[in-house]
Amino acid sequence: MASNTGENDISLRKITDMTRLISILILALHFYYFCYQAFQNWHLTSLISDRILDKIFAAGLFSSFSKTKIVALVFLVISLVGVKGKKGENIRVKPSLISVLTGFIIYFLSAMILKIPVEELFRSALYMVFTSVGFLLILSGGSQFSRLITARLSNDIFNKDNESFPQFEQLLENEYSINLPAEYCHKGKTRQSWINIINPFRGVLVSGSPGSGKTFFIFRHVITQHIEEGFFDVRL
């Protein structure tokens, strides 16, 4: 049985990142092939890239205009499968769905821009901008939608019911104590509690990542309570 570490999550994240990069690369090749005249005028072509493009063309990737866009979209969707969100992340269905649908419409209907009778460079640039905007909207909305589905399908009861238990709610004070006000959820109700450090001289270990709230939740109360109890002689 595999050990319960973060290695699997890291590996999955690397795979999804690689899949997303593949989708971006395929979309970039699509721009390069079907807007080649614009890249040539911008002096962004080379013999090496043209040879690579010929090999890819021989493989049939550019057999139709929409094929590369569909392949890029497939890789993007694969990269979005299994995206996990942060605990307590507030994601709504409607904005995510609107973002995805709008992205799909812009992504595929942007092909009509190439039929507009305007200058080649402007037309190609406008097409790439609109297609990229549609791609990013699908990426943004799809990421949120995938997080929402993963959270809804999650059956982790330890973060819902089993993590909740009655905690100490009585305030215990003495001349040296540090009392931290807290609250917890039990049986669907939010209750007030106290974390009582009766003898801080025995040692207090505070551990947490940067920004987790150590100063706000602990050190602020330690300093203010010790000042009130006369441990600090504040003089101007």
JOHU-V111118 format. One line per field, one symbol per residue. ss: DSSP state (h for helix, s for strand, l for the rest). phi: phi as a letter, one per 30 degrees, with the letter a starting at -180 (. if undefined). psi: psi as a letter, one per 40 degrees, with the letter a starting at -180 (. if undefined). A space follows every 10 residues. Layout:
ss: ???
phi: ???
psi: ???
//
This chain:
ss: llllllhhhh hhhhhhhhhh hhhhhhhhhh hhhhlhhhhh hlllllhhhh hhhhhhhhll llllhhhhhh hhhhhhhhhh llllllllll llhhhhhhhh hhhhhhhhhh hhhhhllllh hhhhhhhhhh hhhhhhhhhh hhhhhhhhhh hhhlllhhhl llllllllll lllllllsss ssssssllss sssssssllh hhllllllll lllhhhhhhh hhhhhhhhll llllll
phi: .dddbddddd dddddddddd dddddddddd ddddbddddd ddiccadddd dddddddddj dcdbdddddd dddddddddd didccddidc bcdddddddd dddddddcdd ddddcddbde dddddddddd dddddddddd dddddddddd ddddcdddcb cddcadcdcd dcbbdcdbcc dbbbcbhibd ccbbcccdbd ddjbccblde idjddddcdd dddddddddi dccdbd
psi: hiigaedddd dddddddddd dddddddddd dddefddddd deffiidddd ddddddddee dfdidedddd ddddddddde hehiiihehh hidddddddd ddddddddee dddeehgaid dddddddddd dddddddddd dddddddddd ddehfgedec deehihihei hhiaeeihhh hiiihhfeih iiihhhgdge eehhhhhiih eefddddcdd ddddddddee dhghi.
//
